[in-house]
Amino acid sequence: MRILPLLCALLLLMLQGTAGLSLARGSPQDCERRGGFCSHRSCPPGIGRIGLCSEQDFCCRRRWYP
């Protein structure tokens, strides 16, 4: 029973770390600084989302394949 609080604390730390993996909300200038562009509602095929420009605009950037 002593291990239960330790497991709960470990689970809390793991969940806290994944909270930062969501799409970052910024401005069109932030998007351009990150090498992307703003696209209304969705990104074109072959282009990945890297953030948000506004509530309806996504920040998109071309995926680089080696």
C-alpha positions as CSV (number, residue, x, y, z in Angstrom):
1,M,0.0,0.0,0.0
2,R,3.0,2.3,0.4
3,I,3.6,2.2,-3.3
4,L,0.2,3.5,-4.3
5,P,1.0,7.2,-3.5
6,L,4.3,6.9,-5.5
7,L,2.5,5.5,-8.5
8,C,-0.1,8.3,-8.3
9,A,2.7,10.9,-8.2
10,L,4.5,9.3,-11.1
11,L,1.2,9.2,-13.1
12,L,0.6,12.9,-12.4
13,L,4.1,13.9,-13.5
14,M,3.7,11.9,-16.8
15,L,0.3,13.5,-17.5
16,Q,1.7,17.0,-16.8
17,G,4.5,16.5,-19.3
18,T,2.1,15.5,-22.1
19,A,0.1,18.7,-21.6
20,G,2.7,20.7,-23.5
21,L,2.3,18.6,-26.6
22,S,-0.8,20.4,-27.9
23,L,-0.8,22.8,-30.8
24,A,0.6,26.2,-29.9
25,R,-1.7,29.1,-30.3
26,G,0.0,32.2,-31.7
27,S,-0.2,34.9,-34.3
28,P,0.5,34.9,-38.0
29,Q,3.8,36.5,-37.3
30,D,4.7,33.6,-34.9
31,C,3.7,31.1,-37.6
32,E,5.9,32.8,-40.2
33,R,8.8,32.9,-37.7
34,R,8.5,29.2,-37.3
35,G,8.8,28.7,-41.1
36,G,5.1,28.2,-41.7
37,F,2.0,29.8,-43.2
38,C,-1.6,30.3,-42.1
39,S,-4.3,28.2,-43.8
40,H,-8.0,28.6,-43.4
41,R,-9.7,25.6,-41.8
42,S,-7.2,22.9,-42.8
43,C,-3.7,22.4,-44.2
44,P,-3.2,21.2,-47.8
45,P,-2.3,17.5,-48.4
46,G,1.3,16.8,-47.6
47,I,1.6,19.8,-45.3
48,G,1.6,19.3,-41.5
49,R,0.0,21.4,-38.8
50,I,2.5,23.1,-36.4
51,G,0.2,25.4,-34.5
52,L,-2.7,27.8,-34.7
53,C,-2.9,31.3,-36.1
54,S,-6.4,32.0,-34.8
55,E,-9.5,30.0,-34.0
56,Q,-10.2,29.0,-37.6
57,D,-6.7,29.2,-39.1
58,F,-4.0,26.6,-38.8
59,C,-0.3,27.2,-39.0
60,C,1.0,24.8,-41.6
61,R,4.5,23.8,-42.7
62,R,5.8,21.4,-45.3
63,R,7.1,18.1,-44.0
64,W,10.7,17.5,-44.7
65,Y,11.6,14.0,-45.7
66,P,15.3,13.0,-45.9
